[in-house]
């Protein structure tokens, strides 16, 4: 009985907190990055940097991107424009507090005055983390994680996404993992929004199908979670979610099957941008809260975990998301199987859920997360609860026991799936 009362009070507290946060969200000065877009847009970036009075750039990127030669056109243009730069490429797929500190040392030591973040979400997040630490030199990364703990201007970031998933070029979030504990958490502050975003679909043509799938599903997760949360959204965020889901429905599978299709690549870049801008106010939910814990603990790619969890979490929310998922079904003009002629919200929501599940299968994404160890379940729940409650305005609030039951259900699903494969 005491546990039940505690759960009820916790859930009421979350809703009261979110009602207050909704008022705050409406009062904040939201903005979007200025954009350079289209094939070859990255070649225009050095001139844009120079024209804004910057003299030395820290290029934040990953080792694979640097080795691939994808940076070469940008570097040639920077040399042509006599724009000085230094490259920091010491970033892993889940950026850490130590990597942020290494970047801060280079930024300050080389006397840089702005950054170009050239890569996927990990690169963007690391660049934002570097900026936050430059702005707040006396605060460690762990003391900046949470809501609005930077509150000072950071060095200007020019964001150049080379994947179509995180949408970090349009968000106020930077997800960083603490090396010592493997705890993965987000710095969230309006100051982290990049000033400029360069959407050049040519930069994504060489993405492997697996990366295309995982990052594309991450973008879908951002849009679906933000749309089903809704509490903090304005009409603008709802529109961004709608555009993102429609574009992903139309183009993700095409981009996966034919990476050279520039229209599909362009659509997916725009979808990731729209979804990123939407969730930066609308917020994510339990897919991300649990997914961050799994990704941090086990070093699994962020997009893969989100892709696996998304339909499971939406199903677990039950009737509370029927209307919103039905909207997304309509937005995508999906064919609905209604033998009795009645097209209820539940039926349309089920159509959308089935589409997500079928898409996962076509993209080669596992149905269940097979990395969870039983001894880690309590830690996963603890971290996910800390991240999500009371901030995330999820359709259904879960207490620790309910979240634990969900995680255990995922373990059981993975066990059964593995047993079927071994038969």
ZIBELWO-V891678 format. One record per residue. SS is DSSP state (2 for helix, 1 for strand, 0 for the rest). PHI is phi in whole degrees, -180 to 180 (* if undefined). Layout:
{{SS:PHI} {SS:PHI}}
This chain:
{{0:*} {2:-62} {2:-63} {2:-65} {2:-63} {2:-61} {2:-64} {2:-61} {2:-65} {2:-61} {2:-67} {2:-66} {2:-60} {2:-58} {2:-68} {2:-65} {2:-58} {2:-68} {2:-64} {2:-68} {2:-64} {2:-61} {2:-64} {2:-64} {2:-58} {2:-68} {2:-93} {0:-75} {0:-84} {0:-68} {0:-147} {0:-124} {0:-65} {1:-71} {1:-120} {1:-115} {1:-139} {0:112} {0:-60} {0:83} {2:-61} {2:-63} {2:-69} {2:-84} {2:-66} {2:-56} {2:-64} {2:-64} {2:-67} {2:-64} {2:-65} {0:-94} {0:86} {0:-90} {0:-120} {1:-142} {1:-109} {1:-91} {1:-90} {1:-98} {0:-153} {0:-106} {2:-64} {2:-69} {2:-65} {2:-63} {2:-70} {2:-74} {0:88} {0:-65} {0:-79} {2:-57} {2:-61} {2:-63} {2:-65} {2:-64} {2:-66} {2:-66} {2:-65} {2:-61} {0:-89} {0:56} {0:-104} {1:-73} {1:-155} {1:-137} {1:-106} {1:-117} {0:-123} {0:-87} {0:-127} {0:-95} {0:-69} {0:-124} {0:-58} {1:-112} {2:-64} {2:-68} {2:-66} {2:-60} {2:-64} {2:-62} {2:-66} {2:-60} {2:-60} {2:-70} {2:-57} {2:-75} {2:-65} {0:-92} {0:56} {0:-77} {0:-124} {1:-163} {1:-133} {1:-112} {1:-95} {1:-116} {1:161} {0:-90} {2:-61} {2:-63} {2:-65} {2:-59} {2:-64} {2:-64} {2:-61} {2:-65} {2:-63} {2:-60} {2:-60} {2:-63} {2:-72} {2:-65} {2:-72} {0:-125} {0:-65} {0:-96} {0:-114} {0:-71} {2:-55} {2:-62} {2:-85} {2:-100} {0:-72} {1:122} {1:-98} {0:52} {0:-114} {0:-94} {0:58} {0:-138} {0:-59} {0:-103} {0:-55} {0:-61} {1:-114} {1:-101} {1:-97} {1:-125} {1:-73} {0:-111} {0:-128} {0:-126} {0:-155} {0:-64} {0:66} {2:-63} {2:-66} {2:-128} {0:-122} {0:-104} {1:-113} {1:-139} {1:-94} {1:-127} {1:-101} {0:-81} {0:-59} {0:-65} {0:-109} {0:67} {0:-76} {1:-110} {1:-146} {1:-111} {1:-89} {1:-126} {0:-159} {2:-57} {2:-67} {2:-83} {0:-62} {0:-57} {0:-79} {1:-138} {1:-129} {1:-111} {1:-105} {0:-116} {2:-62} {2:-62} {2:-72} {2:-103} {0:-61} {0:-86} {0:-63} {0:-63} {2:-54} {2:-62} {2:-69} {2:-56} {2:-65} {2:-67} {2:-71} {2:-64} {2:-69} {2:-63} {2:-61} {2:-61} {2:-61} {2:-57} {2:-68} {2:-68} {2:-65} {2:-62} {2:-70} {2:-77} {2:-65} {0:68} {0:-50} {0:-88} {0:-72} {0:-101} {2:-60} {2:-64} {2:-66} {2:-62} {2:-65} {2:-61} {2:-60} {2:-61} {2:-61} {2:-63} {2:-63} {2:-63} {2:-64} {2:-67} {2:-59} {2:-81} {2:-127} {2:-63} {2:-63} {2:-64} {2:-62} {2:-68} {2:-82} {0:-139} {0:-64} {0:-87} {0:-74} {2:-65} {2:-66} {2:-64} {2:-63} {2:-64} {2:-59} {2:-70} {2:-62} {2:-65} {2:-62} {2:-63} {2:-64} {2:-61} {2:-66} {2:-63} {2:-65} {2:-69} {2:-78} {2:-67} {2:-106} {2:-71} {0:79} {0:-96} {0:-146} {2:-70} {2:-59} {2:-75} {2:-61} {2:-72} {2:-62} {2:-61} {2:-63} {2:-66} {2:-64} {2:-68} {2:-68} {2:-112} {0:67} {0:-83} {0:-55} {2:-53} {2:-63} {2:-65} {2:-64} {2:-63} {2:-62} {2:-65} {2:-80} {2:-51} {2:-66} {2:-64} {2:-66} {2:-62} {2:-66} {2:-67} {2:-69} {2:67} {2:-67} {2:-66} {2:-112} {2:-56} {2:-62} {2:-70} {2:-68} {2:-64} {2:-58} {2:-66} {2:-60} {2:-67} {2:-59} {0:-87} {0:52} {0:-75} {0:-76} {0:-110} {0:-84} {0:-131} {0:-62} {0:-92} {0:81} {0:-96} {0:-107} {0:-80} {2:-61} {2:-63} {2:-66} {2:-67} {2:-63} {2:-63} {2:-61} {2:-67} {2:-61} {2:-65} {2:-62} {2:-62} {2:-66} {2:-68} {2:-63} {2:-54} {2:-64} {2:-65} {0:-88} {0:74} {0:-96} {0:-59} {0:-74} {0:-126} {0:-80} {0:-98} {0:-95} {0:-73} {0:-103} {2:-59} {2:-69} {2:-97} {2:-59} {2:-63} {2:-67} {2:-59} {2:-64} {2:-61} {2:-67} {2:-65} {2:-63} {2:-63} {2:-70} {2:-88} {0:-100} {0:-99} {0:-72} {0:-73} {0:-84} {0:-66} {0:-61} {0:-131} {0:-83} {0:-107} {0:-83} {2:-61} {2:-67} {2:-65} {2:-68} {2:-63} {2:-62} {2:-65} {2:-62} {2:-64} {2:-64} {2:-66} {2:-61} {2:-65} {2:-60} {2:-65} {2:-64} {2:-66} {2:-62} {2:-65} {2:-64} {2:-63} {2:-68} {2:-84} {0:-73}}
